[in-house]
Structure formats: C-alpha cells, structure tokens
C-alpha cells in the first residue's frame, strides 16, 4: 500500500490535470470557425420545410409558432441513412406517419391557437421503461413539405496545434499507473456518486413538492399538470 502522502500528491495532480483539461476544452471551443471559400458536399438532410401555402390559413402565425418548436431535419451520409435517422426518431415515439412531435415543456409555452394543432399521446421510454407524455403536430395539408436536401460543410473548426498537443498529453497522463485507478474506481467515481446523490435528493424534493400541490385537485387538472 502506498504511503498516504504519495496518494494525496497523486490525487492533487489528478485534480490539477482534470481542471486544466476543462480549461483546454473551453479554449478550443472559443477558437471558433473559419468560413470556407468553397462549400464541400457532405451527405443529405431529410427535412420538413414550411411552404408559402401557410399564408392561406387563418391561423398561419400559430402554424409557424409550432413549426419553430419541432426538429425539422435529420442528417445522413447518404439519402438512405438520412431516411433511417428520420424513421428511428419517429419509431422512438411509436409513430409510423411523418408527424413531428414536441415535449410537454415546449407545448406549455405555445399559444392557445398553436396548442390546437397538437395531439396528446403517451409513449414508453426505451431506456427506463417509464411512460412519458409528448404531443404530435397535425399540420394542415399544403403548409409543410417533406423532402431531401444536399448538405454542405461551410465552415471549418479553427485548430491550435499547441492546445491540441497539450490536451493529448494530459489525456495520456490520465492513463498512466496510479491515475487510471483514480478514474476507474477511486476519486472520479466518488465525485460521480456525490453528484448523483445530490441530483436524486433534488428530484425527490421536487416530486414531493408537486404532490403537495396536487392535493384536492380534480383528475383533469392532474392530467394537464406538468410534474
């Protein structure tokens, strides 16, 4: 067993390296992008676009409002892969038609006219098995169109070789004897457990608070309440 002072020094160095890594990630993000003179072809989008026909409808503003809340496009290296990404998202909510969906949180932010375009449904979350609520959107025929669109790379990430080299060095340092153990079974996991414990306590408090608010409420009110 290593002397306590050796272990403490190693944990101190570990924390220092992790902190510097986070600083490097931030500096790399802040480098920004360079616009290319000539765009490069890069796959396809399958997308839902809003057409000029939307202006024929009385509640055009409500239609546009809902459209701005949905995910409108899915990318793939080929048309087939773009279609697969589109289908996987639809099947995730057990929808077979080309209908976009929004969360309850997004739904609650809509105006009353926009809410009239949305239909409530429940689905079972694949990872947890819990039932959740979403809304699929019934756009009037003629105001939206689904098609494929060519995708282009228009910008390149700025790269600083010095930052990249320092980041690679720190990542290798975390794999050396002593540091790897801290990641796989020691200090790293302790941080994770503390964070998860705190989040569980916050969630429990939130649920209890919401249950107190629902005491004496009608069933309809409870169904429309966002926990």
C-alpha positions in Angstrom: 0.0 0.0 0.0 1.3 3.4 -1.0 2.1 5.9 1.8 -0.7 8.5 2.4 1.4 11.4 1.3 2.0 9.7 -2.1 -1.7 9.0 -2.6 -2.6 12.6 -1.7 0.0 14.0 -4.1 -1.3 11.8 -6.9 -4.9 12.9 -6.2 -3.8 16.6 -6.2 -2.0 16.1 -9.5 -5.0 14.3 -10.9 -7.4 17.1 -10.0 -4.9 19.7 -11.5 -4.8 17.7 -14.8 -8.6 17.4 -15.0 -9.0 21.2 -14.3 -6.5 22.0 -17.0 -8.3 19.7 -19.4 -11.6 21.6 -18.8 -9.8 24.9 -19.5 -8.4 23.5 -22.7 -11.8 22.3 -23.9 -13.2 25.8 -23.3 -10.3 27.5 -25.1 -10.6 25.1 -28.1 -14.4 25.8 -28.3 -13.7 29.6 -28.2 -11.4 29.4 -31.2 -14.5 29.4 -33.4 -14.8 28.5 -37.1 -13.4 29.6 -40.5 -15.8 30.1 -43.4 -14.8 28.1 -46.4 -14.5 29.9 -49.8 -16.0 26.8 -51.5 -18.5 24.7 -49.6 -17.8 20.9 -49.5 -20.6 18.4 -50.2 -21.3 16.3 -47.1 -24.3 14.0 -47.1 -28.0 14.7 -47.1 -30.7 16.1 -44.9 -34.3 14.8 -44.8 -36.3 17.8 -43.7 -39.7 19.2 -43.2 -40.0 22.8 -44.5 -42.8 25.3 -44.2 -44.2 26.4 -47.6 -45.6 29.7 -48.8 -49.0 27.9 -48.7 -49.1 28.5 -45.0 -50.2 32.1 -45.7 -53.6 30.8 -47.0 -54.6 29.7 -43.5 -56.4 31.8 -41.0 -54.0 30.8 -38.1 -50.8 31.0 -40.1 -49.0 32.6 -37.1 -49.9 29.6 -34.9 -48.7 27.1 -37.5 -45.3 28.9 -37.8 -45.1 29.1 -34.0 -45.4 25.3 -33.7 -43.0 24.7 -36.6 -40.3 26.7 -34.8 -40.6 24.2 -31.8 -40.1 21.0 -33.8 -37.0 19.2 -35.0 -37.1 19.9 -38.8 -34.2 17.9 -40.3 -32.2 14.7 -39.9 -28.7 14.2 -41.4 -27.1 11.2 -43.1 -24.1 10.5 -45.2 -26.5 9.1 -47.8 -30.2 9.5 -48.5 -30.8 6.1 -47.1 -29.0 7.0 -43.8 -30.9 10.3 -43.6 -34.1 8.3 -44.0 -33.0 5.9 -41.3 -32.4 8.7 -38.9 -35.8 10.1 -39.7 -37.5 6.7 -39.2 -35.7 5.9 -35.9 -36.8 9.2 -34.4 -40.4 8.5 -35.4 -40.4 4.9 -34.2 -38.9 6.1 -30.9 -42.3 7.5 -30.1 -44.2 4.7 -31.8 -45.4 6.9 -34.7 -45.5 5.4 -38.1 -46.5 8.5 -40.0 -44.3 11.5 -40.9 -45.6 13.5 -37.9 -43.2 15.7 -35.8 -43.5 15.7 -32.0 -42.8 18.2 -29.2 -42.4 17.7 -25.5 -44.9 18.8 -22.8 -42.5 21.6 -21.8 -42.5 23.0 -25.4 -46.3 22.5 -25.6 -46.9 24.5 -22.5 -45.1 27.5 -24.0 -47.4 27.6 -27.0 -50.3 30.0 -27.5 -53.8 28.5 -27.3 -54.2 28.6 -31.1 -50.9 26.8 -31.6 -51.9 24.2 -28.9 -54.9 23.3 -31.0 -52.6 21.8 -33.6 -51.1 19.4 -31.1 -52.5 16.0 -30.0 -51.6 14.4 -26.7 -50.1 10.9 -26.6 -48.1 8.7 -24.2 -45.1 6.5 -25.0 -42.9 4.2 -23.1 -39.3 5.4 -22.7 -37.0 2.7 -24.0 -34.2 3.1 -21.5 -36.2 3.4 -18.3 -39.5 1.8 -19.3 -41.4 4.7 -17.9 -44.4 6.2 -19.6 -43.9 9.8 -20.8 -46.0 12.5 -22.4 -45.5 14.1 -25.8 -47.6 15.8 -28.4 -47.6 15.2 -32.1 -48.4 18.0 -34.5 -51.1 17.9 -37.1 -50.0 20.5 -39.7 -52.7 21.3 -42.3 -52.1 19.8 -45.7 -50.2 22.1 -48.0 -48.4 24.2 -45.4 -45.4 21.8 -44.9 -43.4 19.7 -47.3 -41.0 16.8 -46.7 -38.0 16.3 -49.0 -34.3 15.6 -49.2 -31.7 18.4 -49.4 -28.0 18.2 -50.1 -25.8 19.0 -47.1 -22.6 21.1 -47.3 -19.7 21.9 -45.0 -19.4 25.7 -45.0 -17.1 26.2 -42.0 -14.0 24.5 -40.6 -13.0 24.4 -36.9 -10.0 26.6 -36.0 -7.2 24.4 -34.7 -4.4 25.5 -32.4 -1.7 22.8 -32.5 -0.3 23.8 -29.1 -3.6 23.4 -27.4 -4.3 20.1 -29.1 -0.8 18.8 -28.2 -1.3 19.8 -24.5 -4.7 18.2 -24.4 -3.4 14.9 -25.9 -0.5 14.9 -23.3 -2.9 15.3 -20.4 -5.2 12.6 -21.7 -2.2 10.2 -21.9 -1.2 11.3 -18.3 -4.6 10.1 -17.0 -3.9 6.6 -18.3 -0.6 6.1 -16.5 -0.3 3.8 -13.4 -2.0 5.4 -10.4 -4.1 7.9 -12.4 -6.0 5.2 -14.2 -7.1 3.7 -10.9 -8.4 7.0 -9.7 -10.6 7.2 -12.9 -11.9 3.6 -12.8 -12.5 3.1 -9.1 -11.4 5.9 -6.9 -11.7 9.7 -6.7 -13.5 10.0 -10.1 -16.3 7.7 -9.0 -16.6 9.4 -5.7 -17.3 12.7 -7.4 -19.8 11.0 -9.6 -21.6 9.3 -6.7 -21.8 12.6 -4.7 -23.2 14.4 -7.8 -25.8 11.6 -8.4 -26.8 11.5 -4.8 -27.4 15.3 -4.9 -29.5 15.0 -8.0 -31.6 12.2 -6.5 -32.3 14.4 -3.4 -33.3 17.3 -5.6 -35.6 15.1 -7.7 -37.3 13.6 -4.6 -37.9 17.1 -3.2 -39.4 18.2 -6.5 -41.7 15.2 -6.7 -42.9 15.7 -3.1 -43.5 19.4 -3.6 -45.6 18.7 -6.8 -47.6 16.0 -4.9 -48.5 18.6 -2.2 -49.7 21.0 -4.9 -52.0 18.4 -6.4 -53.9 17.6 -3.2 -57.6 18.3 -3.6 -57.2 18.8 -7.4 -59.5 17.2 -10.0 -58.4 14.4 -12.2 -58.5 16.6 -15.3 -56.3 19.2 -13.6 -53.8 16.5 -12.6 -53.6 15.1 -16.2 -52.8 18.6 -17.5 -50.3 19.3 -14.8 -46.6 19.1 -15.7 -44.6 17.4 -12.9 
